[in-house]
Amino acid sequence: MSDAIKHECGIALIRLRKPYQYYIDKYGTPLYGANKLYLLMEKQVNRGQDGAGIANIKLDVPPGHRYISRYRSVDQRPVADIFEKVNKKFRKALKGNKDKAKDAHWLQENIAFTGEVWMGHLRYGTHGANEIENCHPMLRQSNWRSRNLVVAGNFNMTNVDGLFDKLVSLGQHPKDKMDTVTVMEKIGHFLDEENQRVFDRFKGIYENPDLSDIIEDNLDMQRVLHRSCRDFDGGYAMVGMTGYGASFVARDPAGIRPAYYYADDEVVVVASEKPAIKTAFNVEYNEIKEVQPGHALIIDKYGEYAEQQFVKPIEKRSCSFERIYFSRATDPDIYNERKQLGKLLIPQILKEIDYDLENTVFSYIPNTAETAFFGMVEGIEEYLYKQRKKAIMDGILFEEELDRVLAFRPRIEKLVSKDVKLRTFITDDSQRDDMVSHVYDTTFEVIKKGKDNIVVVDDSIVRGTTLEKSILRMLDRLGPKKIIIVSSAPQIRFPDCYGIDMSKVKEFVAFRAVLELLRERGQEYILDEVYAECVAAIESGNATKENYVKAIFAPFTHEELSNKVAQIITPSDLKAEVAVVYQTVENLHAACPGHSGDWYFTGNYPTPGGNNVVNKAFVNFMEGKLVRAY
């Protein structure tokens, strides 16, 4: 992707279903759980590099002993930093006690992170400072084991203000208004109430010391989650652990954010992506299940698990950006979907190059567009096969011409290489632009100057800045006649509010394009009309009912917007002609049929809060406010 965007986070959960000694005896290490969690997190590091955290809970620990352990890090390599600290604890404790390395009882009494329940989190912050306090897991502590709560998640709530107000109305005084804190306190409040409900039920029957076990056996986590999450508006996949060892992963009712799990007689495992589970535990893909929308995988203190509905599911609108860009393409379904996205662009590409394959070179922007590029190449090969077949069926008489038709292959080159991840300290804009222009490098002497077209695939175009400042200038130095930038994703027109760092409309190049078109055609009054509708809806409390911002795109075709984007991103001194080809929404759905979440392309939000956010975002733009709308 040329325009880097961040998204919120990766999750991991492991429940060891056998006694701790079992894993030491079978796998020869007391670090079996830690090693597996490390693999789960490293294989999802694409989902978060701003920070990471882990937590571990020991079961059946006597009073007076610590049973919850947690490490978080904002180091440059946070996952490695965390697990080095865990390993250091083991090395220090076992120094002079090597004979205890396989004694589960001694290990659990003397070393942290020797528990049976593990949680991991990788953070990409869409907003907020990159400080350790913002890293998950979050911990809510209590002297009652069953009231302790550890939470981590891949989520963003659109109605955090309303959730905060409800906490205040309950008599709480939350320390922060962040959705992370609000979500944890909401679940924590109802976990407390559930504890009290069970306590009141059995307090006259059992003595207080015995009541702890009774409470833990009778807590209803499905009830806790239902009462906590029924008024959430957002996308979420969150994992939680209680102090007594029960755990859960809960997914939003539209299935916006992903969550998968695998279970056998040794473990229950949860992750944001299937390949992480497959690699870490060497299982088949068909053994990995998806947590259904509105459902929670609940694992009790004994390791028994069940998937239970905790809120009513709505129409499934899984995030299509997971398929286009975020998730790793080592998932076979995602790999094939991305290839199909590339293949479905062929008719538009052929039209743009006037079917001149002989003078066209195909390439891609590294590295996430590579799979779509493979699909595009397959599509070109299929087109050429049909052309060869037609030529033969039409009866070519000359052997030389037949040889030429049969021998022709599309010109595939790696024109663009990504040199380094630029972390520039330069504050002067002109110097920064020059530095950005050198993030990518190119391959010379493969383009016929003034004659060749260059077709370059990117997985999406968000802001267009890197194309304008770097890639187009770099490709222009090769001397092509025309440069066609191809996006395997449709035009990004609307903000996201469910965990992707795309919250301000003015940053989108497609939004800038529609503003230019409205100005050129004397239709800027539409902006004022939409602004008035948005303000009225917000003031009347009806902004959740409709996305009024759609109206500013209505006068223009897909092609008109693409052409204007091409004009915007083309530097004034560029010699080559520039065109932009975007995926259509129809083709996106054809390629990714099980993942219809497309609100950033269409404005069709899966929750009422999405409409509220887009209307507020437009008002912020019109009023010149550089703030998020949620």
C-alpha positions in Angstrom: 0.0 0.0 0.0 1.4 3.4 -1.0 -0.7 5.3 1.6 -0.1 3.5 4.9 -3.2 3.4 7.1 -3.5 1.9 10.6 -6.2 -0.3 12.0 -6.9 -1.4 15.5 -5.2 -4.4 16.6 -4.8 -8.1 16.9 -6.0 -10.4 19.7 -4.8 -13.8 20.9 -6.1 -16.1 23.7 -4.9 -19.5 24.8 -6.6 -21.7 27.4 -4.6 -24.7 28.4 -7.1 -27.4 29.1 -4.8 -29.9 30.9 -2.8 -29.5 34.1 0.4 -27.4 33.7 2.5 -30.5 34.4 1.0 -32.2 31.3 2.6 -29.7 29.0 6.0 -29.9 30.7 6.0 -33.7 30.4 4.8 -33.8 26.8 6.6 -30.9 25.3 9.7 -30.7 27.5 9.3 -27.1 28.5 7.5 -25.0 31.1 7.1 -22.3 28.4 4.7 -24.2 26.2 1.9 -21.6 26.6 4.3 -18.7 26.4 5.9 -20.0 23.2 2.5 -20.6 21.5 1.3 -17.1 22.5 4.6 -15.6 21.1 3.9 -17.4 17.8 0.3 -16.2 17.7 1.4 -12.7 18.2 4.4 -12.7 15.8 2.2 -14.1 13.1 -0.2 -11.2 13.6 2.4 -8.4 14.0 1.0 -6.9 10.8 -2.0 -5.9 12.9 -0.1 -3.8 15.4 3.4 -2.4 15.8 2.8 0.6 18.1 2.7 -1.6 21.2 1.8 -5.0 22.6 0.8 -6.7 25.8 0.2 -10.1 27.4 -1.5 -11.3 30.5 -1.6 -14.7 32.3 -3.8 -16.2 34.9 -2.9 -19.1 37.2 -5.8 -21.4 38.3 -6.5 -22.5 41.9 -3.8 -20.4 43.5 -4.1 -20.2 47.3 -4.8 -16.7 48.9 -1.7 -14.6 49.4 -0.1 -15.6 46.1 -0.1 -13.5 42.9 -2.2 -15.2 40.2 -2.4 -12.4 37.5 0.7 -11.4 35.6 0.9 -8.7 32.9 3.5 -7.1 30.7 3.1 -4.3 28.2 5.6 -2.7 25.9 5.9 0.2 23.5 9.4 -0.8 22.5 10.4 -0.7 18.8 9.9 -4.5 18.8 7.3 -4.8 21.5 6.5 -8.5 21.2 10.1 -9.5 21.4 10.7 -7.2 24.3 7.8 -8.7 26.3 8.8 -12.3 25.8 12.4 -11.6 26.5 11.2 -10.3 29.9 9.2 -13.4 30.5 12.2 -15.6 29.6 14.4 -13.5 31.9 12.1 -14.3 34.8 12.5 -18.0 34.1 16.2 -17.8 33.7 16.6 -15.9 37.0 14.3 -18.2 39.0 15.9 -21.4 37.7 19.4 -20.2 38.3 20.6 -22.6 40.9 17.2 -24.5 40.7 17.6 -26.3 37.5 16.2 -29.5 39.0 12.9 -27.6 39.4 12.6 -26.8 35.7 10.0 -29.6 35.2 8.2 -29.3 38.6 4.9 -27.6 37.8 4.0 -27.0 41.4 7.3 -25.3 42.2 7.2 -23.3 39.0 3.7 -22.0 39.7 4.6 -21.1 43.2 7.8 -19.2 42.3 7.5 -17.8 38.8 5.1 -15.5 37.1 3.6 -16.4 33.7 3.1 -20.1 34.6 -0.6 -20.0 34.4 -3.1 -21.8 32.2 -4.9 -18.9 30.6 -3.0 -16.5 28.3 -4.0 -13.3 26.5 -2.1 -11.3 23.9 -2.7 -8.0 22.2 -1.0 -6.0 19.4 -1.8 -2.3 19.2 -2.1 0.0 16.2 -3.4 3.2 17.7 -5.9 5.0 15.5 -5.7 7.9 17.9 -4.2 8.7 21.2 -0.6 8.9 22.4 1.6 5.9 21.9 2.1 5.3 25.7 2.2 2.2 27.7 -1.1 3.2 29.5 -2.8 2.9 26.1 -1.6 -0.7 25.6 -3.9 -3.6 26.2 -4.6 -5.8 28.2 -6.4 -3.5 30.6 -6.7 -4.8 34.2 -9.6 -4.1 36.6 -8.5 -5.3 40.0 -10.4 -6.5 43.1 -9.7 -8.5 46.2 -12.4 -10.9 45.1 -10.8 -13.2 42.6 -14.1 -13.5 40.6 -14.3 -9.7 40.2 -10.9 -9.3 38.6 -11.2 -8.6 34.9 -8.6 -8.4 32.1 -9.7 -7.1 28.7 -8.1 -6.6 25.4 -9.7 -5.9 22.0 -9.8 -4.9 18.4 -12.6 -2.4 18.6 -13.9 1.1 18.2 -17.2 2.4 19.6 -19.1 5.1 17.9 -21.3 5.9 21.0 -18.6 6.2 23.6 -20.1 9.4 25.0 -23.4 7.7 25.6 -21.7 4.7 27.2 -19.6 7.1 29.5 -22.8 8.9 30.5 -24.4 5.6 31.5 -21.5 4.7 33.7 -21.8 8.1 35.4 -25.5 7.5 35.9 -24.7 4.3 37.6 -22.7 6.3 40.2 -19.2 5.5 38.7 -16.5 8.1 38.3 -14.4 6.7 35.3 -10.8 7.9 35.1 -10.9 8.3 31.3 -13.4 8.8 28.4 -11.5 6.4 26.1 -13.6 3.6 24.7 -11.1 1.1 26.0 -11.7 2.2 29.6 -15.4 2.7 29.1 -15.8 -0.9 27.7 -13.8 -2.4 30.5 -15.7 -0.5 33.2 -19.0 -1.4 31.6 -18.2 -5.2 31.6 -16.7 -4.8 35.0 -19.8 -3.2 36.4 -22.0 -6.1 35.3 -19.5 -8.6 36.4 -19.7 -7.1 39.9 -23.5 -7.2 39.7 -23.4 -10.9 38.6 -21.1 -11.7 41.5 -23.5 -9.9 43.9 -26.5 -11.8 42.4 -24.8 -15.2 43.0 -23.6 -14.2 46.4 -27.0 -13.1 47.5 -28.5 -16.4 46.2 -26.1 -18.6 48.2 -25.0 -16.5 51.2 -27.3 -18.1 53.7 -26.4 -21.6 52.6 -22.5 -21.5 52.6 -19.9 -20.0 54.7 -18.0 -17.0 53.2 -14.7 -18.9 52.4 -16.7 -21.5 50.5 -18.8 -18.9 48.7 -15.9 -17.9 46.4 -15.9 -21.3 44.7 -19.7 -21.4 44.6 -19.8 -17.9 43.0 -17.2 -18.9 40.4 -19.1 -22.1 39.5 -22.4 -20.2 39.1 -21.4 -16.9 37.4 -23.2 -16.5 34.0 -20.7 -14.9 31.6 -23.2 -14.9 28.8 -25.5 -12.8 31.0 -22.7 -10.4 31.9 -21.8 -9.9 28.3 -25.4 -9.4 27.3 -26.0 -6.7 29.9 -22.7 -5.0 29.2 -22.7 -5.0 25.4 -26.4 -4.6 24.4 -26.0 -0.9 23.9 -22.6 -0.9 22.2 -22.5 0.7 18.8 -19.3 -0.2 17.0 -17.1 -3.0 15.6 -15.4 -5.2 18.1 -13.7 -8.5 18.8 -12.7 -8.5 22.4 -11.1 -11.0 24.6 -11.5 -11.1 28.4 -10.3 -13.2 31.4 -11.7 -13.2 34.9 -9.4 -13.7 37.9 -10.7 -17.2 38.5 -9.9 -18.4 35.0 -13.0 -18.1 32.9 -12.4 -16.4 29.6 -14.3 -15.2 26.5 -14.0 -13.7 23.1 -17.0 -11.5 22.0 -17.8 -10.4 18.5 -20.0 -7.5 17.4 -23.5 -8.2 16.0 -22.5 -7.3 12.4 -19.3 -9.3 12.5 -17.3 -6.2 11.5 -14.1 -7.2 13.3 -12.7 -10.7 12.8 -12.3 -13.5 15.4 -11.4 -17.2 14.9 -10.9 -20.1 17.2 -9.6 -23.7 17.3 -10.1 -26.3 20.1 -8.9 -29.8 20.9 -8.4 -31.7 24.1 -5.3 -29.7 25.0 -6.1 -26.1 24.1 -8.7 -23.5 23.1 -7.1 -20.9 20.9 -8.5 -17.5 19.6 -6.9 -15.1 17.2 -7.8 -12.3 14.7 -6.5 -14.3 11.8 -6.7 -17.9 10.8 -3.1 -18.3 9.5 -1.7 -17.4 13.0 -3.6 -20.3 14.5 -2.7 -22.7 11.7 1.0 -21.9 12.0 1.3 -21.9 15.8 -0.6 -25.1 16.3 -0.1 -26.9 12.9 -3.8 -27.5 12.3 -5.9 -27.7 9.2 -7.8 -24.6 8.1 -11.1 -26.5 8.1 -10.6 -27.1 11.9 -10.5 -23.4 12.6 -13.9 -21.8 13.2 -15.2 -18.3 12.9 -16.9 -16.7 16.0 -20.3 -15.8 14.7 -21.6 -12.2 14.9 -23.3 -11.4 18.2 -21.8 -14.5 19.7 -19.2 -15.1 22.4 -16.9 -18.1 22.8 -17.1 -18.6 26.5 -14.6 -20.8 28.3 -15.3 -21.7 31.9 -12.8 -22.2 34.7 -12.6 -25.9 33.9 -11.8 -25.4 30.2 -15.2 -26.3 28.9 -16.2 -24.0 26.0 -19.3 -23.1 24.1 -20.3 -20.4 21.5 -23.3 -18.5 22.9 -25.3 -15.6 21.5 -25.0 -12.6 23.8 -26.6 -9.9 21.6 -29.0 -10.2 18.6 -27.0 -10.5 15.4 -27.9 -8.1 12.6 -27.0 -8.3 8.9 -23.4 -9.6 8.6 -21.1 -6.8 7.3 -17.6 -8.1 7.9 -14.9 -5.5 7.0 -13.9 -5.9 3.4 -10.6 -4.0 4.0 -9.5 -7.1 6.0 -9.6 -9.0 2.7 -8.1 -6.2 0.6 -5.3 -5.2 2.8 -5.2 -5.8 6.6 -5.1 -9.6 7.0 -2.3 -11.7 5.8 -2.7 -13.3 2.3 -1.4 -16.6 3.6 -5.1 -17.4 4.4 -6.1 -19.3 1.3 -9.5 -17.6 1.1 -8.0 -14.2 1.3 -5.3 -15.1 -1.2 -7.8 -16.2 -3.8 -10.0 -13.2 -3.1 -7.2 -10.8 -3.7 -6.2 -12.5 -6.9 -9.8 -12.2 -8.0 -9.8 -8.5 -7.2 -6.8 -8.1 -9.6 -8.4 -10.3 -12.3 -11.7 -8.4 -12.3 -9.9 -5.2 -13.2 -8.8 -6.5 -16.6 -11.6 -5.0 -18.7 -11.0 -1.5 -17.3 -7.2 -1.8 -17.8 -7.5 -3.0 -21.4 -9.7 -0.1 -22.2 -7.3 2.4 -20.6 -4.3 1.1 -22.6 -6.4 0.8 -25.8 -5.7 -3.0 -25.8 -2.1 -2.3 -26.6 -0.4 -5.1 -24.7 2.7 -5.1 -26.8 3.6 -1.7 -25.5 2.5 -2.1 -21.9 4.5 -3.1 -18.8 2.7 -4.5 -15.8 3.9 -4.0 -12.2 2.8 -3.4 -8.6 3.4 -1.3 -5.5 5.1 -3.5 -2.9 4.3 -5.3 -0.9 0.6 -5.8 -0.1 -0.6 -5.4 -3.7 1.5 -8.4 -4.9 -1.3 -10.9 -4.7 -3.8 -8.7 -6.6 -1.0 -8.3 -9.2 -0.8 -12.1 -9.6 -4.5 -12.1 -10.3 -4.2 -9.3 -12.8 -1.5 -11.3 -14.6 -3.7 -14.4 -14.7 -6.5 -12.2 -16.1 -4.2 -10.9 -18.9 -3.1 -14.5 -19.7 -6.8 -15.6 -20.0 -7.5 -12.6 -22.3 -4.5 -13.6 -24.5 -5.6 -17.2 -24.6 -9.0 -16.1 -25.9 -7.3 -13.9 -28.5 -5.0 -16.8 -29.6 -8.0 -19.1 -29.9 -9.9 -16.5 -31.9 -6.9 -16.0 -34.3 -6.6 -19.7 -34.9 -10.4 -20.2 -35.3 -10.5 -17.3 -37.8 -7.9 -19.1 -39.9 -4.6 -17.4 -39.9 -2.8 -18.6 -43.0 0.7 -17.4 -42.4 3.0 -19.4 -40.2 5.0 -16.3 -39.2 1.9 -14.5 -38.0 0.7 -17.6 -36.1 4.1 -17.9 -34.4 3.9 -14.3 -33.3 0.4 -14.7 -31.8 1.3 -17.9 -30.0 4.6 -16.6 -28.6 3.4 -13.3 -27.3 3.5 -12.9 -23.5 2.5 -9.9 -21.3 5.5 -7.8 -20.1 5.8 -8.4 -16.4 8.4 -6.4 -14.5 9.2 -5.4 -10.9 9.5 -1.7 -11.5 9.0 -0.5 -7.9 11.0 -1.6 -4.9 10.4 -0.4 -1.3 13.8 0.6 0.0 13.2 1.4 3.7 10.5 2.4 6.0 11.2 6.1 6.2 11.1 7.6 9.7 12.0 11.2 8.8 12.9 13.7 11.5 12.8 16.6 9.0 10.1 19.2 9.7 10.5 21.4 6.6 7.8 20.4 4.1 10.0 20.8 1.0 12.8 18.6 2.4 10.3 16.1 3.7 8.8 15.7 0.2 12.2 15.0 -1.2 12.9 12.4 1.5 9.5 10.7 0.8 10.3 10.5 -2.9 13.2 8.2 -2.0 11.2 5.6 0.0 10.7 3.7 -3.2 13.3 2.8 -5.9 12.8 1.7 -9.5 14.2 -0.5 -12.1 15.7 1.3 -15.2 16.2 0.3 -18.8 13.1 -1.9 -19.2 10.7 0.8 -20.5 10.7 2.0 -24.2 10.8 5.7 -23.7 7.9 7.6 -25.2 6.2 4.4 -26.4 5.4 2.2 -23.4 2.5 2.3 -21.0 3.1 1.4 -17.3 0.3 -0.3 -15.4 1.0 -0.3 -11.6 -1.4 -2.1 -9.2 -1.9 -0.8 -5.6 -4.3 -2.4 -3.1 -6.0 1.0 -2.4 -5.6 4.7 -2.7 -6.5 6.6 0.4 -4.9 10.0 0.4 -2.9 9.8 -2.8 0.0 11.7 -1.2 2.7 9.0 -1.8 1.5 8.6 -5.4 1.8 12.3 -6.0 5.0 13.0 -4.0 7.0 9.8 -4.8 5.7 7.0 -7.1 4.5 9.0 -10.1 7.6 11.1 -10.2 9.8 8.0 -9.9 7.9 6.1 -12.7 8.0 9.2 -14.9 11.8 9.1 -14.9 11.6 5.9 -16.8 10.1 7.8 -19.7 6.7 6.1 -20.3 4.0 7.5 -22.6 1.3 6.8 -20.0 1.1 5.7 -16.3 -2.0 3.9 -15.2 -2.4 3.5 -11.4 -4.8 0.6 -10.6 -6.5 0.3 -7.2 -7.8 -3.2 -6.3 -10.1 -1.4 -3.8 -13.0 1.0 -4.8 -12.9 4.7 -4.2 -12.6 5.5 -0.5 -15.3 8.2 -0.1 -16.4 8.0 3.6 -14.7 7.8 7.0 -14.4 4.7 9.0 -15.4 4.6 12.7 -14.9 0.9 13.6 -11.2 0.8 14.0 -9.4 1.9 10.8 -7.5 5.2 10.8 -9.6 6.9 8.2 -11.7 9.4 10.2 -11.3 12.8 8.5 -13.0 13.2 5.1 -10.8 16.0 3.8 -7.8 13.6 3.8 -9.4 11.3 1.2 -8.3 12.0 -2.4 -11.7 10.9 -3.6 -13.4 13.5 -1.4 -11.0 16.2 -2.7 -12.0 15.1 -6.2 -15.7 15.5 -5.6 -15.1 19.0 -4.2 -13.2 19.9 -7.3 -16.0 18.6 -9.5 -18.6 20.4 -7.6 -16.6 23.7 -7.9 -16.0 23.2 -11.6 -19.6 22.6 -12.4 -21.0 25.3 -10.2 -22.7 22.9 -7.8 -21.0 23.9 -4.6 -24.5 24.8 -3.2 -24.9 21.0 -2.7 -22.3 21.2 0.0 -24.3 23.9 1.8 -27.5 21.9 1.5 -25.9 18.7 2.9 -24.3 20.8 5.7 -27.7 22.2 6.7 -29.2 18.7 6.7 -26.4 17.3 8.8 -26.6 20.1 11.3 -30.4 19.8 11.6 -30.1 16.0 12.0 -27.5 16.4 14.7 -29.4 19.0 16.6 -32.6 17.0 16.5 -30.9 13.8 17.5 -31.7 12.1 14.2 -28.1 11.9 12.7 -28.1 8.2 13.2 -30.9 7.6 10.7 -29.4 8.6 7.4 -26.0 9.3 5.7 -26.7 12.7 4.2 -23.1 13.0 2.8 -23.9 10.5 0.0 -25.6 13.4 -1.8 -22.4 15.2 -2.7 -21.2 12.2 -4.7 -24.6 11.6 -6.4 -24.1 13.9 -9.5 -21.0 12.1 -10.7 -20.1 8.8 -12.2 -17.4 6.4 -11.0 -15.3 7.3 -14.1 -15.7 11.1 -13.6 -14.4 10.8 -10.0 -11.5 8.5 -11.1 -10.4 11.0 -13.8 -10.5 13.9 -11.3 -8.4 11.8 -8.9 -5.8 11.3 -11.7 -5.6 15.1 -12.2 -5.2 15.8 -8.5 -2.3 13.3 -8.0 -0.5 14.3 -11.2 2.4 16.7 -10.5 2.4 19.7 -12.8 5.8 18.9 -14.2 5.1 15.3 -15.0 5.7 14.3 -18.7 3.6 11.1 -18.9 -0.1 11.1 -19.1 -1.7 9.7 -15.9 -4.9 7.6 -15.5 -6.4 6.0 -12.4 -8.5 2.8 -12.5 -10.5 1.9 -9.4 -12.2 -1.4 -8.6 -16.0 -1.2 -8.7 -18.1 -2.0 -5.6 -19.9 -4.7 -7.6 -16.6 -6.4 -8.4 -15.5 -6.1 -4.8 -18.6 -8.0 -3.7 -18.1 -10.6 -6.4 -14.5 -11.2 -5.3 -15.2 -11.2 -1.5 -18.8 -12.5 -1.3 -18.7 -13.2 2.5 -17.4 -9.8 3.5 -19.9 -7.2 2.5 -18.7 -4.4 4.8 -18.2 -1.5 2.3 -19.2 1.6 4.2 -16.0 3.5 3.4 -16.8 3.0 -0.3 -20.6 3.3 -0.4 -21.5 5.1 2.8 -23.8 2.2 3.8 -22.9 1.9 7.5 -23.8 -1.3 9.4 -24.8 0.5 12.6 -26.7 3.7 13.3 -23.6 5.2 14.9 -21.9 5.1 11.5 -24.4 7.5 10.1 -23.9 9.8 13.0 -20.1 9.8 12.6 -20.2 10.5 8.8 -22.6 13.4 9.3 -20.5 14.8 12.1 -17.3 14.4 10.1 -18.8 16.4 7.3 -19.9 19.2 9.7 -16.4 19.2 11.1 -15.0 19.6 7.6 -17.4 22.4 6.7 -16.6 24.2 9.9 -12.8 23.7 9.6 -12.5 21.5 12.6 -9.6 19.1 12.5 -11.0 16.6 14.9 -12.4 13.1 14.8 -16.2 12.7 14.8 -16.3 10.0 17.4 
